[in-house]
């Protein structure tokens, strides 16, 4: 039996484990494209706790478990009253006695950390305000499919230094990519955050923090952005829209990247704000492939965690 593992950030993996998960994901995707769905998790059950709305995360986990021969069940906040109707330790202890793994999308990272402390089965962070490790797995899988390698790949992150960006920086460090993070003042990563995210940096990794998005995208093979106002930040919307306007990814900005550059976005997108239609609907866009890879990447993670 494998020891109990929780994946709350990519830092809970070492570099070789991360590469193994991506390799399993690639193999499972190849099987899927041939119409083969090996029942590697036959009889296993995944519990899904969602405090926030979800399309890609929920469907990718549920479909993925079905492909692998297992089952899943959705538990929304209104169903269990986490922290109000029942304490986090009680819910964690009870639920983990009935399922084989738990995927938790939470408003606060601390909630998932506390939940994992009392769980007797693996807990996967399906998004918190601090990290989105499952998204980063799919992102790196998409980049590897596009370029065949992580060497000589520069990613330009344009916009808020948020949870998605944090996991992308962490993945880039672990896999030896270059990344330039371009955020307005007051929305950049702190030195302390960067040190934590790059603790497992590998040869080839380079990080630049560049305020000017035009400078950040020069030489980039991947241009990546996200919404300027995430769930829970609605009160800041007016101020954020003003600050982030110069960070829109449009045709002019994409034109400064390398000719083979692709566009990525974790979705959902607010078209006309962080990205224009001419970019997100262009031949350079890989947002659909990226979203589809959520399922394959998470299947790789689930198999790695649960298969004995």
N, C-alpha and C positions, 0 to 999 in steps of 0.2 A: 504494500500500500504506500502511496505517496504521502508525505507529510502534508498537513493542512496548509494551504496557501490562499492568501487573499490578494487580489489584484486591484489595489486602490489607486495606484499610479503606476506608470511604467517602471519606476524605480524599484518596484517590488519584484522585478525580474532582473536577471543579469543579462549580459549581451548575448551569450549563447542561447539562453532560454528564449529571448526575443526572436532570434533568428530561427530557432526550432519551430516556434509558433507560426511564423510567417511561412516556413517551408510546408508545414502541415496544411495551412490555409491554401497554399498554391496547389498542393496535391488534391485536396478536396474540391477545389474549384475546377481542376482538370477533370476529375470524376464527374462532377455536376454537368459540365458541358458535354460529356459523352453519355449523359443520361443515367449515370451510375450514382446511387445514393447509399453508400455503405452504412449499415446500422451499427455504428461504432459506439453509440451510447444507448443501446437498446434497454428500455426499462428505466432509464434515468429521468428525473424530473427537475425542471428549472423553475424556481419561483421568481417572479418579476414584481418588484416594488417600484411604483412610479409616483413621485410627488409632483412631477412636471409632465406637460404634454409630450407626446412622442409619436413619430411616424416611423422613421428609419430604425431607431433603436428597438422599438417593440417588435416590429415586423421581422427584422433581421434575426433577433433572438428566437422568436417563436417559430419562424420558418426553418431556421437553422436546426433547432432541436428536433423538429418533425423530420427533416431530411436524415438526421443521424439516428432516428428510431426512438427518440425520447419524447417527452411531453413537457408542457409548460403551462403555467397559470399566472394570470395577471391579478395583482393586488394593488388597487389604487388607494390613495391616501384615505378616501372616504370609506373604503371597505374596512380598514383596520384601525384607523384613528391612532396612528403611531405617535407616541409621546403624549397623547391626550386620553384616549380610551384605554390604551395599554402602554406601559413603559417600553422603551427601546430594548432593554435587556430581556424582558418577558417575551416580546414578539420574536426577537432573534433566537432565543433558546427554543421556543415552541416550533417556529417555522423550520428551523434547521434540523429539527428532529424528524421532519416529514418529507423534506426534499433533499436533493443531492447537491444543489448549487443555488445561489441567490444572486440575481442581477438587480442592482439598486440604483435608480436615478433619483437624486436627492437635491434639495435646495441648498443644503449646507454640507460641505465636505466632512465636517466634524460628526454629522449624523451617521454617515456611512462608516466612519472609523469606529465610532462607539458600537454600532450594530455588529461590525465584524469582530469586535472584541469578545462578544458573547456567542458567536455563531460556531456551530460544530461542523459546518460545511463551508466550502470556498464562497467568498463574497466578491463579486465583480462590480467595480464602479462603472455604472452606465451613464454617468455624467454628474458632476457636481460643479460648484462654483470655482473649484481649484483645478480640476483636471478632467480630461475626457480621453482616457487611454484607449478605449475601443475605437474611437475615431482615428487616433494616431496610427493604430494597427492598419486600418483600412487605407489611410493616406499613404503609408510607406509601401503597402502592397501595390497601390496604384502607381506610385512613382517607379517601383521596380519593374512593373509590367511595361511601362512606357519607355524606360531608358535601359533596362536590362542590368542596371547596377546602381549603387549609391555613390560611386566614385565620380568626381567631377560633376556632381549635381548640386546646384545652388538653388535654395528655396528663398523666395522673398515673401515674407509675411507682411501684409499691409493692413493696418488698422489697430484695433484694441489688443493689448497684451492680455488676453483673457485665458480661460481654461483650455480652449482648443489650441491656442498658441503655445501654452505651457507644455502640453503633451507633445506637440509637434517639435518644440525645441529639445525636449528630453529624448524623443525618438531619433532626431537628427544627431544628437551627441552620441547616442549608443550605436548608430549605424554609420557614422563617419560622413554625414552630409555637411554641406555649408548652408548656413541660414542667416539671412539679414532680416531683422525685425524692425519695422518702421511704424512707430506710434507717436501720436502727439504728446507733448509734455503733460505730465500728470497721469498718463495712461501707459507708461512703459514699465517693464519689469525692473525690480530693484536689484542691486548687486547681490543681495542675499538670495533672492529667488533664482537668479542666474546660476549662482554657485551650486544650489541644490539640484537644479534641473540638469546641470552638465557634469554631475559627479562621476558619471561613467563614460566620459568622453573618449572616443576612439580616434586613431590616426585618420587624418583627413577632415576632421570636424573643425569648422571655423564659425564663429558667431560675431556678427556685427550689429550694433544698435545704431540705426541711422534715422534721424528725424525726417529727412526728405525722402518721400516715396520714390521719386524719380531716380535718385541715386541708388536706392535699395534694389530696384528691379534690374539695374544694368548687370548683364551677365547671368541673369537668372534663367533657369530652365523650368522653374515652377513659380507661378505667381498665385498666391493664396490669400483669400480674405474671408471675413465673417461679418455678421451683422454688427452694427455700431451700438445697438441697444439690445441687450440680452434680456431673457425672462428675469424679472425682478428688478430691472433697472429703469422701468417706465417713467419714474419720477424725474430721471435725469435726461429724458429724451431731448428736450429742446436744447440744452447745453451741449449734449453729445453731438447732435446733428451739426451744430455750428462748428465744433472743433474738428470733426472728422471729414467735413466736405472736401478738403484738399487730398483726402486719402481714397477717393473713389477710384476703383479699377475700371478704366474705360479703354477704348481702342488706342488712344494716345499713349497711355501708360504702358499697356501691353506691348506697344511698338518699340519700347525701349529695352525690352527683354530680348533674349536670344531668339533667333528665327524659329527654332523648334519648341519654344516655350509653350507650356500648357497652363490652363487656368483651373484652379481648384477652389472649392467652397464646400463647407460641411453641410450646408442647407439647414433650415429654410433660408432663402435669400430675400432681401428687400430690394427688389429690382428698382433701379433708378436712384438708389442711395449708395450702398457700398460697391455695387457693380451695375453696369449698364447691360441692357438686353443684347447689344451688339457683341459683348464679350461672353456672357454666360450662354448664349445660344450659338456661339461661333464654333467652327471646326476645332479651335484650340481648347474648347471647354471639355473637361473630363468629369463634370459634376455627377452625371448619371452613373458612369463607371465607378466612380469613387463611392457613391451611395450603395451601389450593388455590392461592392467589396466589403461593406460593413458585415453582411451576412457571412461571407466566406472567411473573413478575418476572425469573426467571433466563433465560427465553427472550429477554426484552428485552435483558438483559446480554450473553448469548452472541451475539445478532445484532449488537449494537453493537460488540462486540470483534472479531468474525470476518468479518462481511459486508464485502466490498470493492465 
